[in-house]
Amino acid sequence: MGRADFWKEGEWLAICDICGFKYHSGSLKRRWDGLMCCQKDWNPRQPQDFVRSYSDPKALPWTRPEGEPEYVDIPDPMPNPPEPAD
Protein backbone atom coordinates (compact mmCIF):
# COMPACT_ATOMS: atom_id res chain seq x y z
CA MET A 1 0.00 0.00 0.00
CA GLY A 2 1.31 3.40 -0.97
CA ARG A 3 0.58 6.78 0.51
CA ALA A 4 -2.49 7.29 -1.70
CA ASP A 5 -3.95 3.77 -1.62
CA PHE A 6 -6.87 4.58 0.64
CA TRP A 7 -10.36 5.89 0.02
CA LYS A 8 -10.98 9.60 0.48
CA GLU A 9 -14.46 10.95 -0.10
CA GLY A 10 -14.83 13.34 -3.05
CA GLU A 11 -11.32 12.74 -4.42
CA TRP A 12 -9.79 10.44 -6.99
CA LEU A 13 -6.33 9.09 -7.59
CA ALA A 14 -4.06 11.09 -9.88
CA ILE A 15 -0.44 10.87 -10.98
CA CYS A 16 2.05 13.69 -10.43
CA ASP A 17 3.30 14.92 -13.84
CA ILE A 18 6.83 15.44 -12.49
CA CYS A 19 7.71 12.48 -10.28
CA GLY A 20 5.06 9.99 -11.43
CA PHE A 21 3.87 9.03 -7.93
CA LYS A 22 0.21 8.48 -7.13
CA TYR A 23 -1.60 11.09 -5.02
CA HIS A 24 -5.14 12.08 -4.21
CA SER A 25 -6.52 14.78 -6.45
CA GLY A 26 -6.79 17.27 -3.59
CA SER A 27 -3.07 17.15 -2.85
CA LEU A 28 -1.97 18.04 -6.39
CA LYS A 29 -1.50 21.66 -7.45
CA ARG A 30 -1.41 23.19 -10.92
CA ARG A 31 1.98 24.68 -11.72
CA TRP A 32 2.51 27.83 -13.81
CA ASP A 33 3.24 25.73 -16.92
CA GLY A 34 0.00 23.76 -16.57
CA LEU A 35 1.42 20.57 -15.04
CA MET A 36 -0.32 18.98 -12.07
CA CYS A 37 2.29 18.13 -9.45
CA CYS A 38 2.66 17.22 -5.80
CA GLN A 39 3.72 19.66 -3.08
CA LYS A 40 7.31 18.37 -3.24
CA ASP A 41 7.64 19.14 -6.97
CA TRP A 42 5.69 22.41 -7.05
CA ASN A 43 7.80 25.49 -7.84
CA PRO A 44 6.61 29.08 -8.18
CA ARG A 45 7.30 30.84 -11.43
CA GLN A 46 10.65 32.61 -11.54
CA PRO A 47 10.44 36.41 -11.16
CA GLN A 48 12.88 36.80 -14.07
CA ASP A 49 10.11 35.53 -16.38
CA PHE A 50 8.23 38.79 -15.78
CA VAL A 51 11.13 41.20 -16.43
CA ARG A 52 10.45 43.34 -19.47
CA SER A 53 13.13 45.28 -21.23
CA TYR A 54 12.75 48.81 -22.48
CA SER A 55 13.63 49.78 -26.01
CA ASP A 56 16.71 51.86 -26.61
CA PRO A 57 16.45 54.65 -29.16
CA LYS A 58 18.21 53.41 -32.27
CA ALA A 59 18.40 56.64 -34.28
CA LEU A 60 21.08 59.24 -33.65
CA PRO A 61 19.88 62.72 -32.74
CA TRP A 62 21.82 64.30 -35.63
CA THR A 63 24.34 63.22 -38.27
CA ARG A 64 26.68 64.74 -40.84
CA PRO A 65 27.14 63.57 -44.40
CA GLU A 66 30.35 61.71 -45.01
CA GLY A 67 32.93 63.95 -46.67
CA GLU A 68 35.28 63.19 -49.54
CA PRO A 69 38.39 61.27 -48.46
CA GLU A 70 41.55 63.33 -48.22
CA TYR A 71 44.61 61.74 -49.81
CA VAL A 72 47.99 62.88 -48.64
CA ASP A 73 51.04 62.20 -50.81
CA ILE A 74 53.69 60.66 -48.56
CA PRO A 75 57.15 60.46 -50.11
CA ASP A 76 58.80 57.05 -50.17
CA PRO A 77 61.30 56.96 -47.28
CA MET A 78 63.55 54.47 -49.09
CA PRO A 79 63.75 55.28 -52.80
CA ASN A 80 64.88 52.56 -55.15
CA PRO A 81 68.64 52.53 -55.80
CA PRO A 82 69.70 53.74 -59.24
CA GLU A 83 70.09 51.17 -61.99
CA PRO A 84 73.72 50.11 -62.59
CA ALA A 85 75.22 51.53 -65.77
CA ASP A 86 76.46 49.11 -68.46
C-alpha positions in Angstrom: 0.0 0.0 0.0 1.3 3.4 -1.0 0.6 6.8 0.5 -2.5 7.3 -1.7 -4.0 3.8 -1.6 -6.9 4.6 0.6 -10.4 5.9 0.0 -11.0 9.6 0.5 -14.5 11.0 -0.1 -14.8 13.3 -3.0 -11.3 12.7 -4.4 -9.8 10.4 -7.0 -6.3 9.1 -7.6 -4.1 11.1 -9.9 -0.4 10.9 -11.0 2.0 13.7 -10.4 3.3 14.9 -13.8 6.8 15.4 -12.5 7.7 12.5 -10.3 5.1 10.0 -11.4 3.9 9.0 -7.9 0.2 8.5 -7.1 -1.6 11.1 -5.0 -5.1 12.1 -4.2 -6.5 14.8 -6.4 -6.8 17.3 -3.6 -3.1 17.2 -2.8 -2.0 18.0 -6.4 -1.5 21.7 -7.4 -1.4 23.2 -10.9 2.0 24.7 -11.7 2.5 27.8 -13.8 3.2 25.7 -16.9 0.0 23.8 -16.6 1.4 20.6 -15.0 -0.3 19.0 -12.1 2.3 18.1 -9.4 2.7 17.2 -5.8 3.7 19.7 -3.1 7.3 18.4 -3.2 7.6 19.1 -7.0 5.7 22.4 -7.1 7.8 25.5 -7.8 6.6 29.1 -8.2 7.3 30.8 -11.4 10.6 32.6 -11.5 10.4 36.4 -11.2 12.9 36.8 -14.1 10.1 35.5 -16.4 8.2 38.8 -15.8 11.1 41.2 -16.4 10.5 43.3 -19.5 13.1 45.3 -21.2 12.8 48.8 -22.5 13.6 49.8 -26.0 16.7 51.9 -26.6 16.4 54.6 -29.2 18.2 53.4 -32.3 18.4 56.6 -34.3 21.1 59.2 -33.7 19.9 62.7 -32.7 21.8 64.3 -35.6 24.3 63.2 -38.3 26.7 64.7 -40.8 27.1 63.6 -44.4 30.4 61.7 -45.0 32.9 63.9 -46.7 35.3 63.2 -49.5 38.4 61.3 -48.5 41.6 63.3 -48.2 44.6 61.7 -49.8 48.0 62.9 -48.6 51.0 62.2 -50.8 53.7 60.7 -48.6 57.2 60.5 -50.1 58.8 57.1 -50.2 61.3 57.0 -47.3 63.6 54.5 -49.1 63.8 55.3 -52.8 64.9 52.6 -55.1 68.6 52.5 -55.8 69.7 53.7 -59.2 70.1 51.2 -62.0 73.7 50.1 -62.6 75.2 51.5 -65.8 76.5 49.1 -68.5 
